[in-house]
């Protein structure tokens, strides 16, 4: 297990901790989810009541500064969060977004993101796409030669 963690990039370690934390609160989580072509969120979480959260994991100031697409993710979720490690300069992050402190093992929500509810049609489309994405990933694990990822 330690060797597995050593192969992960810093952002992937943050995503791992975020996913563990959200899963412990009843969310279904998927990493590297594409709500539409050309767009990829680090973590998409689906709650028991159908709520959809997006979490972007930033491992450094430069990583955050290079992300010019994050505002486009707002239209794909009810709540938007940043996940960073304890050494990240959190004053860089917009105040009107959520804040999660994470490591490779767990996370803690320090600031809840404001809720902006998705329209029903958009929510249904995201949930359907999430279901297909998760099913393809599971199938690829069971049958790696199938060419589905």
Buried (B, 14 or more C-beta within 10 A) or exposed (E): EEEEEEEEEBBBBBBBBBBBBBEEEEBBBBBEBEBEEEEBBBBBBBBEEEBBBBBBBBBBEEBBEEEEEBEEBBBBBBBBBBBBBEEBEEEEBEEEBBBBBBBBEEBEBEBEBEEEEBEEEBBEBBBEBBEEBBEEBEEBEEEEEEEBE
